[in-house]
Amino acid sequence: MEYQAMLAWALPMGVGLAAVGSGLGLGRAVGSAMEAIGRQPEAAGKIQTAMIIGAALIEALTIYALVVFFILSGKIGS
Amino acid sequence: MGLEFIHRTLRTTGIVLLILFPFFLYYFGVWKALALFSGGVWGMLNLWFITLTVRAAIRPEGVDKPRTIALLLFKFPLLYVSGYFLLKISLFQPLWLLAGAFATVVIMILKALGRVLLHLDMDSTESRAKTSGVA
């Protein structure tokens, strides 16, 4: 398989895998946050903050994969 | 560590970006400095929308449906499409945009690290025991 064909196959796969991973991570985080708020409603503020930080970090990784896709997609077909 | 941590992170990121902008303008040129600044502003907006969405959707009183739907309708089409256009503009290099977008994350991690090292999130008794050397 040619280098460019491999790149064309691997780039969307990489972004897809990153999206699946971050989706699973966010799902777990939100589920746990809901459970924690249900158990201790008075700690909602702290749980929300931790949830926001976690969500931002998870989303940043997906954006990282997307930017790598954009950087390398210029090399396909050139 | 409450929600004011997020607000402080956003404020610090804005200040850092404003301080860095003239230096990047001088040393790297207009487009790289603008790319870094735009990426940083995009990252700040993204964190702000995540904060608003989490506060509207995950709370003890239940989901604030109209607010959550409005936020999601604004965040996904508008913010992500604007990010897409920033990436597609050939004048902006994606790496500089990425560096700007990661400024928020870096500042958040440094602030959290500072809080851990200074024991700012401990109870007062726990903190006193730590500083006096009593386990």
Backbone of each chain as ProteinMPNN parsed JSONL, in Angstrom:
{"seq_chain_A": "MEYQAMLAWALPMGVGLAAVGSGLGLGRAVGSAMEAIGRQPEAAGKIQTAMIIGAALIEALTIYALVVFFILSGKIGS", "coords_chain_A": {"N_chain_A": [[0.845, -1.196, 0.0], [0.478, 2.22, -0.763], [2.142, 5.129, 0.631], [0.537, 7.433, 0.735], [-2.005, 6.397, 0.396], [-2.238, 4.902, 2.696], [-2.164, 6.928, 4.574], [-4.506, 8.302, 3.884], [-6.33, 6.432, 4.67], [-5.774, 6.069, 7.361], [-6.032, 8.559, 8.673], [-8.861, 9.476, 8.884], [-9.685, 7.296, 10.379], [-8.22, 7.608, 12.72], [-9.257, 10.019, 13.761], [-11.86, 9.206, 14.145], [-11.513, 7.174, 16.063], [-10.523, 8.728, 18.158], [-12.78, 10.272, 18.664], [-14.593, 8.303, 19.493], [-13.291, 7.397, 21.805], [-13.261, 9.75, 23.373], [-15.967, 10.161, 23.596], [-16.783, 7.922, 25.08], [-15.335, 8.43, 27.415], [-16.408, 10.917, 28.244], [-19.041, 10.152, 28.635], [-18.807, 8.367, 30.795], [-17.814, 10.163, 32.701], [-19.892, 12.06, 32.96], [-21.974, 10.386, 33.806], [-20.964, 9.491, 36.296], [-20.785, 11.941, 37.599], [-23.466, 12.705, 37.759], [-24.425, 10.681, 39.409], [-22.942, 11.209, 41.716], [-23.881, 13.784, 42.396], [-26.505, 13.155, 42.874], [-26.214, 11.635, 45.196], [-24.972, 13.426, 46.954], [-26.247, 16.284, 47.048], [-25.528, 18.777, 48.046], [-22.899, 19.094, 47.416], [-22.79, 19.881, 44.846], [-21.676, 22.091, 43.436], [-18.849, 21.751, 43.599], [-18.617, 19.299, 42.334], [-19.574, 19.903, 39.801], [-17.561, 21.676, 38.947], [-15.304, 19.977, 38.834], [-16.243, 18.275, 36.894], [-16.458, 20.005, 34.688], [-13.765, 20.653, 34.248], [-12.766, 18.113, 33.637], [-14.303, 17.544, 31.327], [-13.391, 19.553, 29.617], [-10.708, 18.826, 29.301], [-10.959, 16.299, 28.098], [-12.264, 16.986, 25.733], [-10.335, 18.602, 24.606], [-8.396, 16.775, 23.84], [-9.655, 15.455, 21.732], [-9.921, 17.555, 19.944], [-7.256, 17.97, 19.452], [-6.635, 15.644, 17.988], [-8.193, 16.189, 15.754], [-6.977, 18.487, 14.723], [-4.471, 17.457, 14.067], [-5.324, 15.801, 12.03], [-6.076, 17.767, 10.162], [-3.602, 18.94, 9.664], [-2.13, 16.832, 8.527], [-3.751, 16.075, 6.421], [-3.255, 17.676, 4.269], [-1.151, 16.485, 3.044], [-2.102, 14.385, 1.615], [-2.558, 13.193, -1.595], [-0.831, 14.99, -2.739]], "CA_chain_A": [[0.0, 0.0, 0.0], [1.259, 3.463, -0.839], [2.168, 5.989, 1.821], [-0.606, 8.354, 0.73], [-3.224, 5.602, 0.607], [-2.266, 4.564, 4.132], [-2.514, 8.164, 5.286], [-5.922, 8.568, 3.62], [-7.118, 5.462, 5.427], [-5.508, 6.173, 8.798], [-6.441, 9.842, 9.268], [-10.249, 9.45, 9.401], [-9.788, 6.275, 11.437], [-7.671, 8.203, 13.944], [-10.223, 10.99, 14.307], [-13.005, 8.408, 14.621], [-11.126, 6.523, 17.328], [-10.458, 9.782, 19.189], [-14.16, 10.65, 18.998], [-15.179, 7.205, 20.281], [-12.655, 7.424, 23.124], [-13.717, 10.897, 24.18], [-17.391, 9.934, 23.888], [-16.859, 6.984, 26.209], [-14.831, 9.124, 28.608], [-17.399, 11.923, 28.684], [-20.21, 9.421, 29.143], [-18.468, 7.889, 32.15], [-17.672, 11.316, 33.6], [-21.228, 12.63, 33.227], [-22.707, 9.395, 34.615], [-20.443, 9.524, 37.674], [-21.138, 13.24, 38.197], [-24.908, 12.649, 38.09], [-24.551, 9.799, 40.569], [-22.378, 11.908, 42.882], [-24.791, 14.88, 42.771], [-27.68, 12.495, 43.457], [-25.883, 11.219, 46.562], [-24.623, 14.597, 47.781], [-26.645, 17.492, 46.287], [-24.865, 19.989, 48.574], [-21.55, 19.208, 46.828], [-22.989, 20.024, 43.388], [-20.75, 23.085, 42.876], [-17.516, 21.153, 43.458], [-18.701, 18.223, 41.332], [-19.692, 20.574, 38.49], [-16.241, 22.199, 38.562], [-14.465, 18.836, 38.431], [-16.83, 17.779, 35.639], [-16.097, 20.962, 33.625], [-12.334, 20.475, 33.959], [-12.635, 16.825, 32.933], [-14.883, 17.658, 29.975], [-12.502, 20.4, 28.802], [-9.501, 18.06, 28.963], [-11.344, 15.242, 27.154], [-12.554, 17.612, 24.446], [-9.071, 19.098, 24.058], [-7.702, 15.672, 23.168], [-10.323, 15.217, 20.445], [-9.552, 18.675, 19.07], [-5.876, 17.698, 19.084], [-6.687, 14.661, 16.894], [-8.77, 16.859, 14.568], [-5.964, 19.4, 14.16], [-3.48, 16.584, 13.419], [-5.971, 15.41, 10.772], [-5.994, 18.894, 9.218], [-2.197, 19.149, 9.289], [-1.656, 15.749, 7.657], [-4.608, 15.881, 5.233], [-2.635, 18.414, 3.165], [-0.144, 15.642, 2.399], [-2.76, 13.365, 0.784], [-2.806, 13.57, -2.991], [0.071, 16.045, -3.227]], "C_chain_A": [[0.886, 1.255, 0.0], [1.143, 4.272, 0.451], [0.921, 6.868, 1.899], [-1.924, 7.616, 0.952], [-3.361, 5.232, 2.08], [-2.694, 5.771, 4.963], [-4.008, 8.463, 5.124], [-6.826, 7.619, 4.391], [-6.992, 5.73, 6.937], [-6.036, 7.46, 9.424], [-7.89, 9.842, 9.764], [-10.444, 8.414, 10.493], [-9.307, 6.839, 12.775], [-8.643, 9.162, 14.59], [-11.443, 10.247, 14.872], [-12.708, 7.748, 15.951], [-11.067, 7.542, 18.469], [-11.862, 10.18, 19.632], [-14.823, 9.579, 19.846], [-14.613, 7.225, 21.707], [-13.169, 8.558, 23.976], [-15.202, 10.765, 24.504], [-17.564, 9.005, 25.077], [-16.417, 7.658, 27.512], [-15.831, 10.121, 29.142], [-18.635, 11.247, 29.276], [-19.979, 8.944, 30.561], [-18.432, 9.045, 33.137], [-19.036, 11.887, 33.965], [-22.034, 11.688, 34.111], [-22.269, 9.458, 36.075], [-20.818, 10.829, 38.367], [-22.609, 13.253, 38.615], [-25.126, 11.822, 39.355], [-24.083, 10.52, 41.841], [-23.298, 13.037, 43.339], [-26.061, 14.304, 43.398], [-27.437, 12.095, 44.902], [-25.658, 12.409, 47.491], [-24.975, 15.878, 47.03], [-25.939, 18.758, 46.764], [-23.461, 20.179, 47.984], [-21.62, 19.453, 45.321], [-21.982, 20.98, 42.748], [-19.376, 22.495, 42.598], [-17.528, 20.085, 42.361], [-18.791, 18.823, 39.931], [-18.328, 21.08, 38.018], [-15.335, 21.076, 38.077], [-14.925, 18.298, 37.082], [-16.42, 18.677, 34.463], [-14.63, 20.784, 33.24], [-12.115, 19.185, 33.184], [-13.137, 16.906, 31.507], [-13.971, 18.474, 29.068], [-11.266, 19.618, 28.378], [-9.822, 16.974, 27.937], [-11.572, 15.841, 25.767], [-11.273, 18.124, 23.783], [-8.33, 18.002, 23.314], [-8.328, 15.375, 21.809], [-9.969, 16.324, 19.455], [-8.109, 18.494, 18.581], [-5.833, 16.72, 17.902], [-7.206, 15.31, 15.607], [-7.751, 17.777, 13.902], [-4.863, 18.592, 13.468], [-4.03, 16.108, 12.071], [-5.82, 16.521, 9.733], [-4.556, 19.122, 8.756], [-1.77, 18.093, 8.268], [-2.505, 15.577, 6.399], [-4.066, 16.65, 4.023], [-1.633, 17.566, 2.395], [-0.762, 14.547, 1.525], [-2.956, 13.934, -0.62], [-1.907, 14.659, -3.515], [1.25, 15.419, -3.977]], "O_chain_A": [[1.907, 1.316, 0.685], [0.204, 4.127, 1.234], [0.324, 7.034, 2.963], [-2.836, 8.126, 1.602], [-4.459, 5.248, 2.638], [-3.469, 5.657, 5.913], [-4.689, 8.827, 6.083], [-7.959, 7.966, 4.725], [-7.966, 5.632, 7.683], [-6.447, 7.457, 10.585], [-8.142, 10.166, 10.925], [-11.245, 8.6, 11.41], [-9.903, 6.585, 13.821], [-8.842, 9.138, 15.805], [-11.98, 10.605, 15.92], [-13.539, 7.754, 16.859], [-11.498, 7.267, 19.589], [-12.111, 10.398, 20.818], [-15.532, 9.889, 20.804], [-15.351, 7.088, 22.683], [-13.478, 8.373, 25.153], [-15.649, 11.206, 25.564], [-18.377, 9.256, 25.967], [-17.035, 7.484, 28.562], [-16.081, 10.175, 30.346], [-19.197, 11.7, 30.273], [-20.842, 9.093, 31.426], [-18.939, 8.944, 34.254], [-19.307, 12.166, 35.133], [-22.698, 12.125, 35.051], [-23.103, 9.477, 36.98], [-21.131, 10.844, 39.558], [-22.954, 13.748, 39.687], [-25.892, 12.196, 40.243], [-24.729, 10.456, 42.887], [-23.481, 13.232, 44.54], [-26.623, 14.882, 44.328], [-28.334, 12.198, 45.739], [-26.086, 12.411, 48.645], [-24.096, 16.499, 46.433], [-25.765, 19.702, 45.994], [-22.9, 21.274, 48.039], [-20.637, 19.26, 44.606], [-21.488, 20.72, 41.651], [-18.802, 22.696, 41.528], [-16.592, 19.975, 41.57], [-18.17, 18.325, 38.992], [-17.976, 20.937, 36.847], [-14.678, 21.198, 37.043], [-14.113, 17.915, 36.24], [-16.079, 18.188, 33.386], [-14.289, 20.766, 32.057], [-11.376, 19.158, 32.2], [-12.494, 16.407, 30.584], [-13.793, 18.141, 27.896], [-10.821, 19.727, 27.235], [-9.045, 16.751, 27.008], [-11.137, 15.285, 24.759], [-11.139, 18.087, 22.56], [-7.707, 18.254, 22.282], [-7.62, 15.078, 20.846], [-9.745, 16.062, 18.273], [-7.786, 18.823, 17.44], [-5.095, 16.93, 16.94], [-6.721, 15.017, 14.513], [-7.668, 17.842, 12.676], [-4.374, 18.987, 12.409], [-3.291, 16.022, 11.09], [-5.482, 16.264, 8.577], [-4.319, 19.457, 7.595], [-1.129, 18.413, 7.266], [-2.041, 15.0, 5.415], [-4.382, 16.313, 2.882], [-1.299, 17.868, 1.25], [-0.054, 13.863, 0.787], [-3.469, 15.041, -0.784], [-2.149, 15.207, -4.59], [2.123, 16.137, -4.465]]}, "seq_chain_B": "MGLEFIHRTLRTTGIVLLILFPFFLYYFGVWKALALFSGGVWGMLNLWFITLTVRAAIRPEGVDKPRTIALLLFKFPLLYVSGYFLLKISLFQPLWLLAGAFATVVIMILKALGRVLLHLDMDSTESRAKTSGVA", "coords_chain_B": {"N_chain_B": [[-12.484, 24.186, 45.781], [-14.278, 25.853, 43.638], [-16.737, 27.022, 41.215], [-15.585, 29.432, 40.676], [-12.972, 28.951, 40.127], [-12.879, 28.212, 37.445], [-13.69, 30.603, 36.275], [-11.569, 32.236, 37.045], [-9.527, 30.972, 35.673], [-10.273, 31.484, 33.014], [-10.064, 34.275, 32.977], [-7.326, 34.63, 33.541], [-6.221, 33.355, 31.29], [-7.047, 35.079, 29.24], [-5.642, 37.406, 29.969], [-2.983, 36.474, 29.771], [-2.874, 35.875, 27.04], [-3.23, 38.416, 25.943], [-0.912, 39.664, 26.888], [1.042, 38.12, 25.648], [0.582, 38.538, 22.937], [1.731, 40.991, 21.625], [4.478, 40.303, 21.751], [4.619, 37.927, 20.232], [3.779, 38.975, 17.858], [5.918, 40.614, 17.215], [8.135, 38.822, 17.125], [7.327, 36.555, 15.586], [5.594, 37.315, 13.57], [2.62, 38.661, 11.89], [0.54, 36.819, 11.147], [0.978, 34.434, 12.49], [0.884, 35.299, 15.134], [-1.738, 36.242, 15.204], [-3.082, 33.846, 14.689], [-2.447, 32.364, 16.983], [-3.668, 33.971, 18.914], [-6.371, 33.929, 18.066], [-6.896, 31.184, 18.301], [-6.602, 30.943, 21.052], [-8.703, 32.569, 21.993], [-10.826, 31.145, 20.949], [-10.544, 28.751, 22.398], [-11.072, 29.728, 24.966], [-13.746, 30.534, 24.693], [-14.878, 28.057, 24.179], [-14.431, 26.685, 26.61], [-15.973, 28.29, 28.25], [-18.533, 27.838, 27.216], [-18.748, 25.104, 27.748], [-18.789, 25.208, 30.524], [-21.209, 26.651, 30.993], [-23.023, 24.859, 29.856], [-22.685, 22.513, 31.382], [-23.462, 23.507, 33.874], [-26.119, 24.031, 33.352], [-27.151, 21.568, 32.648], [-26.306, 19.501, 34.39], [-27.295, 19.316, 37.412], [-28.639, 19.543, 40.766], [-31.37, 20.231, 40.768], [-32.427, 19.246, 38.477], [-32.538, 18.965, 34.834], [-32.157, 21.995, 33.075], [-34.002, 22.468, 30.583], [-34.7, 24.289, 28.301], [-32.573, 26.153, 28.378], [-30.333, 24.463, 28.166], [-30.731, 23.303, 25.624], [-30.648, 25.594, 24.041], [-28.007, 26.405, 24.51], [-26.575, 24.213, 23.482], [-27.355, 24.336, 20.836], [-26.137, 26.655, 20.137], [-23.437, 26.235, 20.754], [-22.513, 23.895, 19.301], [-23.149, 24.196, 16.408], [-22.291, 26.94, 15.855], [-19.841, 27.589, 17.281], [-18.154, 25.412, 16.653], [-18.219, 25.418, 13.866], [-17.076, 27.892, 13.401], [-14.525, 27.334, 14.387], [-13.774, 25.42, 12.537], [-13.614, 26.981, 10.211], [-11.542, 28.671, 10.969], [-9.486, 26.812, 10.962], [-9.437, 26.178, 8.291], [-8.673, 28.485, 7.0], [-6.08, 29.561, 5.032], [-4.083, 31.254, 5.804], [-3.71, 31.023, 8.509], [-1.775, 28.937, 10.49], [-2.386, 25.577, 11.421], [-1.021, 24.517, 13.663], [-0.352, 26.732, 15.245], [-2.821, 27.692, 15.886], [-3.691, 25.566, 17.396], [-1.872, 25.698, 19.5], [-2.719, 28.088, 20.668], [-5.341, 27.383, 21.395], [-4.784, 25.524, 23.313], [-3.833, 26.994, 25.356], [-5.644, 27.649, 27.372], [-6.047, 25.165, 28.586], [-3.476, 24.565, 29.497], [-3.056, 26.654, 31.324], [-5.074, 26.07, 33.12], [-4.207, 23.592, 34.119], [-1.781, 24.37, 35.314], [-2.74, 26.12, 37.272], [-4.284, 24.363, 38.808], [-2.256, 22.658, 39.666], [-0.778, 24.438, 41.222], [-2.63, 24.89, 43.268], [-2.725, 22.37, 44.406], [-0.075, 22.03, 45.28], [0.123, 24.102, 47.123], [-1.664, 23.31, 48.994], [-4.355, 24.253, 48.952], [-6.911, 23.248, 48.734], [-7.557, 21.746, 50.904], [-9.185, 20.797, 54.041], [-9.343, 23.089, 56.808], [-8.289, 22.01, 59.204], [-6.939, 19.781, 58.315], [-5.082, 20.997, 56.686], [-3.66, 22.506, 58.559], [-2.521, 20.447, 60.064], [-0.854, 19.349, 58.185], [0.946, 21.422, 57.62], [2.117, 21.743, 60.1], [3.432, 19.411, 60.381], [2.244, 17.214, 61.539], [0.834, 14.11, 61.012]], "CA_chain_B": [[-12.35, 24.626, 44.386], [-15.608, 25.991, 43.067], [-16.806, 27.493, 39.828], [-14.739, 30.618, 40.486], [-11.707, 28.466, 39.56], [-13.028, 28.271, 35.984], [-13.705, 32.021, 35.893], [-10.2, 32.752, 37.189], [-8.737, 30.404, 34.569], [-10.615, 32.232, 31.799], [-9.511, 35.629, 33.095], [-5.864, 34.533, 33.415], [-5.902, 33.044, 29.891], [-7.216, 36.319, 28.481], [-4.525, 38.309, 30.284], [-1.754, 35.897, 29.196], [-2.926, 36.045, 25.573], [-3.006, 39.841, 25.638], [0.5, 39.978, 27.137], [1.891, 37.421, 24.672], [0.299, 38.953, 21.554], [2.757, 41.864, 21.012], [5.753, 39.592, 21.611], [4.501, 37.025, 19.081], [3.687, 39.854, 16.679], [7.262, 41.095, 16.92], [9.095, 37.754, 16.835], [6.859, 35.527, 14.645], [4.814, 37.899, 12.479], [1.205, 38.961, 12.135], [-0.418, 35.714, 10.995], [1.18, 33.458, 13.574], [0.376, 35.916, 16.366], [-3.204, 36.253, 15.115], [-3.541, 32.462, 14.818], [-2.346, 32.004, 18.401], [-4.671, 34.735, 19.655], [-7.695, 33.405, 17.705], [-7.011, 29.867, 18.933], [-6.798, 31.16, 22.484], [-10.07, 33.077, 22.21], [-11.724, 30.004, 20.671], [-10.443, 27.852, 23.551], [-11.774, 30.351, 26.096], [-15.192, 30.448, 24.425], [-15.246, 26.652, 24.314], [-14.504, 26.373, 28.046], [-17.112, 29.031, 28.797], [-19.756, 27.124, 26.824], [-18.795, 23.839, 28.507], [-19.209, 25.581, 31.891], [-22.641, 26.985, 30.994], [-23.796, 23.655, 29.543], [-22.662, 21.612, 32.551], [-24.278, 24.127, 34.941], [-27.543, 23.949, 33.011], [-27.619, 20.191, 32.446], [-25.995, 18.6, 35.506], [-27.534, 20.051, 38.66], [-29.575, 18.785, 41.609], [-32.787, 20.561, 40.488], [-32.824, 18.638, 37.203], [-32.004, 19.646, 33.649], [-32.827, 23.207, 32.584], [-34.061, 22.059, 29.172], [-34.576, 25.349, 27.283], [-31.22, 26.716, 28.427], [-29.388, 23.46, 27.653], [-30.919, 23.183, 24.17], [-30.144, 26.836, 23.423], [-26.54, 26.39, 24.575], [-26.051, 23.205, 22.551], [-27.581, 24.839, 19.473], [-25.163, 27.713, 19.876], [-22.062, 25.723, 20.848], [-22.088, 22.951, 18.26], [-23.027, 24.755, 15.05], [-21.562, 28.202, 15.675], [-18.454, 27.548, 17.76], [-17.365, 24.423, 15.92], [-18.076, 25.864, 12.473], [-16.069, 28.96, 13.388], [-13.247, 26.644, 14.541], [-13.476, 24.786, 11.241], [-13.174, 28.029, 9.274], [-10.206, 29.111, 11.402], [-8.525, 25.802, 10.51], [-9.389, 26.148, 6.823], [-8.031, 29.693, 6.463], [-4.704, 29.142, 4.733], [-3.134, 32.175, 6.445], [-3.476, 30.562, 9.881], [-1.239, 27.583, 10.561], [-3.117, 24.827, 12.447], [-0.247, 24.316, 14.903], [-0.424, 27.943, 16.071], [-4.192, 27.704, 16.418], [-3.724, 24.541, 18.449], [-1.129, 26.24, 20.652], [-3.598, 29.066, 21.312], [-6.486, 26.701, 22.007], [-4.317, 24.778, 24.472], [-3.416, 27.923, 26.415], [-6.611, 27.519, 28.472], [-5.801, 23.894, 29.278], [-2.183, 24.684, 30.192], [-3.239, 27.535, 32.487], [-5.907, 25.335, 34.078], [-3.363, 22.585, 34.766], [-0.826, 25.062, 36.193], [-3.48, 26.641, 38.427], [-4.634, 23.207, 39.648], [-0.999, 22.213, 40.269], [-0.485, 25.405, 42.276], [-3.552, 24.662, 44.385], [-2.322, 21.121, 45.073], [1.21, 22.246, 45.972], [-0.077, 25.025, 48.258], [-2.696, 22.694, 49.846], [-5.462, 25.21, 49.076], [-8.219, 22.585, 48.713], [-7.735, 20.897, 52.08], [-9.886, 21.399, 55.176], [-8.412, 23.891, 57.605], [-7.608, 21.15, 60.179], [-6.024, 18.939, 57.545], [-4.026, 21.881, 56.232], [-2.833, 22.847, 59.719], [-1.758, 19.255, 60.416], [0.167, 19.171, 57.151], [1.993, 22.445, 57.744], [2.857, 21.576, 61.355], [4.165, 18.153, 60.316], [1.504, 16.14, 62.197], [0.116, 13.348, 59.984]], "C_chain_B": [[-13.742, 24.674, 43.754], [-15.566, 26.489, 41.636], [-15.959, 28.739, 39.58], [-13.363, 30.234, 39.937], [-11.736, 28.577, 38.025], [-12.98, 29.735, 35.526], [-12.297, 32.634, 35.987], [-9.306, 32.245, 36.067], [-8.994, 31.18, 33.282], [-9.982, 33.621, 31.815], [-7.991, 35.601, 32.891], [-5.466, 34.252, 31.965], [-5.999, 34.301, 29.028], [-6.046, 37.264, 28.703], [-3.23, 37.802, 29.651], [-1.731, 36.089, 27.683], [-2.648, 37.491, 25.184], [-1.544, 40.239, 25.849], [1.389, 39.371, 26.047], [1.752, 37.981, 23.258], [1.361, 39.89, 20.962], [4.097, 41.177, 20.814], [5.732, 38.665, 20.396], [4.438, 37.823, 17.783], [5.086, 40.289, 16.243], [8.175, 39.962, 16.444], [8.628, 36.787, 15.748], [6.016, 36.077, 13.5], [3.331, 37.961, 12.784], [0.351, 37.7, 12.159], [-0.272, 34.667, 12.092], [0.651, 34.008, 14.895], [-1.153, 35.919, 16.372], [-3.783, 34.851, 15.275], [-3.524, 32.032, 16.275], [-3.442, 32.69, 19.209], [-6.083, 34.191, 19.366], [-7.931, 32.033, 18.334], [-7.29, 30.0, 20.423], [-8.206, 31.635, 22.802], [-11.084, 31.955, 21.974], [-11.729, 29.031, 21.86], [-11.184, 28.401, 24.761], [-13.288, 30.251, 25.925], [-15.691, 29.017, 24.622], [-15.407, 26.277, 25.788], [-15.711, 27.067, 28.687], [-18.436, 28.325, 28.455], [-19.887, 25.79, 27.551], [-19.305, 24.127, 29.919], [-20.713, 25.839, 31.949], [-23.488, 25.736, 30.767], [-23.847, 22.714, 30.743], [-23.539, 22.178, 33.668], [-25.762, 24.031, 34.646], [-28.047, 22.506, 32.993], [-27.399, 19.294, 33.659], [-26.129, 19.381, 36.803], [-28.614, 19.328, 39.45], [-31.046, 19.035, 41.273], [-33.298, 19.898, 39.21], [-32.348, 19.487, 36.042], [-32.844, 20.877, 33.315], [-32.895, 23.075, 31.055], [-33.921, 23.203, 28.169], [-33.167, 25.924, 27.198], [-30.2, 25.75, 27.819], [-29.499, 23.353, 26.134], [-30.367, 24.415, 23.462], [-28.617, 26.841, 23.396], [-25.953, 25.4, 23.575], [-26.229, 23.659, 21.103], [-26.578, 25.929, 19.118], [-23.749, 27.14, 19.804], [-21.698, 24.885, 19.63], [-22.056, 23.576, 16.877], [-22.089, 25.964, 14.979], [-20.094, 28.109, 16.085], [-17.617, 26.585, 16.935], [-17.205, 24.808, 14.454], [-17.055, 27.001, 12.394], [-14.668, 28.366, 13.554], [-12.813, 25.997, 13.24], [-12.957, 25.827, 10.244], [-11.792, 28.569, 9.66], [-9.141, 28.129, 10.912], [-8.36, 25.822, 8.99], [-8.753, 27.392, 6.215], [-6.546, 29.4, 6.264], [-3.663, 30.058, 5.393], [-2.78, 31.734, 7.871], [-2.921, 29.147, 9.847], [-1.934, 26.823, 11.695], [-2.348, 24.663, 13.758], [-0.329, 25.528, 15.829], [-1.821, 28.097, 16.664], [-4.299, 26.732, 17.594], [-3.02, 25.04, 19.712], [-1.994, 27.25, 21.411], [-4.739, 28.394, 22.043], [-6.07, 25.948, 23.266], [-3.866, 25.681, 25.612], [-4.341, 27.785, 27.627], [-6.314, 26.269, 29.299], [-4.512, 23.982, 30.097], [-2.345, 25.532, 31.459], [-4.074, 26.836, 33.562], [-5.069, 24.317, 34.849], [-2.378, 23.254, 35.734], [-1.518, 25.595, 37.448], [-3.834, 25.503, 39.386], [-3.397, 22.695, 40.378], [-0.611, 23.132, 41.432], [-1.361, 25.181, 43.493], [-3.155, 23.408, 45.162], [-1.049, 21.353, 45.88], [1.062, 23.147, 47.191], [-1.138, 24.52, 49.239], [-3.91, 23.599, 50.021], [-6.831, 24.53, 49.141], [-8.452, 21.668, 49.906], [-8.617, 21.597, 53.107], [-8.872, 22.148, 56.023], [-7.637, 23.022, 58.596], [-6.55, 20.299, 59.481], [-4.803, 19.746, 57.123], [-3.07, 22.214, 57.374], [-1.929, 21.673, 60.101], [-0.603, 19.06, 59.444], [1.322, 20.155, 57.346], [2.793, 22.284, 59.037], [3.595, 20.236, 61.401], [3.477, 17.006, 61.016], [0.684, 15.413, 61.144], [-1.329, 13.107, 60.38]], "O_chain_B": [[-14.302, 23.642, 43.383], [-14.551, 26.405, 40.943], [-15.647, 29.07, 38.436], [-12.666, 31.066, 39.356], [-10.757, 28.98, 37.398], [-12.33, 30.07, 34.536], [-11.889, 33.43, 35.141], [-8.444, 32.968, 35.566], [-8.061, 31.499, 32.546], [-9.437, 34.084, 30.813], [-7.436, 36.43, 32.169], [-4.502, 34.828, 31.46], [-5.135, 34.553, 28.188], [-5.521, 37.852, 27.757], [-2.47, 38.577, 29.069], [-0.694, 36.425, 27.111], [-1.926, 37.761, 24.224], [-0.998, 41.045, 25.095], [2.345, 39.992, 25.582], [2.692, 37.91, 22.467], [1.858, 39.605, 19.873], [4.784, 41.431, 19.825], [6.691, 38.615, 19.626], [4.967, 37.408, 16.752], [5.394, 40.326, 15.052], [8.907, 40.126, 15.468], [9.47, 36.238, 15.038], [5.752, 35.352, 12.54], [2.846, 37.408, 13.772], [-0.462, 37.513, 13.064], [-1.254, 34.092, 12.561], [0.045, 33.279, 15.68], [-1.784, 35.64, 17.391], [-4.826, 34.667, 15.903], [-4.472, 31.409, 16.753], [-4.067, 32.077, 20.075], [-6.887, 34.012, 20.281], [-9.018, 31.749, 18.837], [-8.106, 29.269, 20.984], [-8.829, 31.169, 23.757], [-12.069, 31.83, 22.702], [-12.784, 28.549, 22.273], [-11.839, 27.658, 25.492], [-14.016, 29.931, 26.864], [-16.775, 28.791, 25.159], [-16.387, 25.637, 26.171], [-16.38, 26.501, 29.553], [-19.335, 28.229, 29.29], [-20.987, 25.385, 27.926], [-20.141, 23.395, 30.448], [-21.409, 25.325, 32.824], [-24.533, 25.562, 31.394], [-24.904, 22.183, 31.084], [-24.267, 21.439, 34.329], [-26.579, 23.958, 35.564], [-29.215, 22.245, 33.283], [-28.217, 18.416, 33.932], [-25.181, 20.033, 37.241], [-29.413, 18.585, 38.88], [-31.881, 18.153, 41.47], [-34.486, 19.988, 38.901], [-31.823, 20.584, 36.23], [-34.073, 20.816, 33.277], [-31.992, 23.501, 30.335], [-33.097, 23.107, 27.26], [-32.634, 26.153, 26.112], [-29.321, 26.155, 27.059], [-28.487, 23.317, 25.435], [-29.709, 24.31, 22.427], [-28.006, 27.228, 22.401], [-24.965, 25.695, 22.902], [-25.376, 23.407, 20.251], [-26.216, 26.104, 17.955], [-22.964, 27.497, 18.926], [-20.678, 25.139, 18.99], [-21.023, 23.501, 16.211], [-21.194, 26.006, 14.135], [-19.208, 28.503, 15.327], [-16.49, 26.908, 16.558], [-16.158, 24.549, 13.861], [-16.269, 27.074, 11.45], [-13.721, 28.843, 12.929], [-11.635, 26.02, 12.883], [-11.986, 25.585, 9.528], [-10.976, 28.886, 8.794], [-8.051, 28.527, 10.503], [-7.286, 25.522, 8.468], [-8.34, 27.375, 5.055], [-5.843, 29.036, 7.206], [-2.499, 29.681, 5.526], [-1.697, 32.032, 8.374], [-3.522, 28.256, 9.248], [-2.063, 27.347, 12.801], [-2.944, 24.667, 14.836], [-0.371, 25.378, 17.05], [-1.986, 28.569, 17.789], [-4.902, 27.028, 18.626], [-3.494, 24.84, 20.83], [-2.003, 27.268, 22.642], [-5.076, 28.769, 23.166], [-6.876, 25.749, 24.175], [-3.555, 25.203, 26.703], [-3.882, 27.802, 28.769], [-6.324, 26.299, 30.529], [-4.461, 23.532, 31.242], [-1.84, 25.178, 32.524], [-3.819, 26.987, 34.757], [-5.196, 24.187, 36.067], [-2.166, 22.764, 36.843], [-0.965, 25.535, 38.546], [-3.711, 25.639, 40.603], [-3.465, 22.34, 41.555], [-0.174, 22.668, 42.486], [-0.889, 25.272, 44.626], [-3.23, 23.369, 46.391], [-0.952, 20.925, 47.03], [1.781, 22.987, 48.178], [-1.477, 25.211, 50.199], [-4.443, 23.704, 51.126], [-7.808, 25.153, 49.556], [-9.418, 20.906, 49.931], [-8.788, 22.815, 53.068], [-7.674, 21.869, 55.959], [-6.45, 23.26, 58.816], [-5.436, 20.12, 59.975], [-3.667, 19.276, 57.183], [-1.85, 22.209, 57.206], [-0.753, 21.85, 60.416], [0.49, 18.654, 59.837], [2.496, 19.795, 57.256], [3.974, 22.628, 59.095], [4.309, 19.96, 62.365], [4.044, 15.916, 61.096], [-0.099, 16.051, 60.44], [-2.077, 12.481, 59.629]]}, "name": "protein", "num_of_chains": 2, "seq": "MEYQAMLAWALPMGVGLAAVGSGLGLGRAVGSAMEAIGRQPEAAGKIQTAMIIGAALIEALTIYALVVFFILSGKIGSMGLEFIHRTLRTTGIVLLILFPFFLYYFGVWKALALFSGGVWGMLNLWFITLTVRAAIRPEGVDKPRTIALLLFKFPLLYVSGYFLLKISLFQPLWLLAGAFATVVIMILKALGRVLLHLDMDSTESRAKTSGVA"}
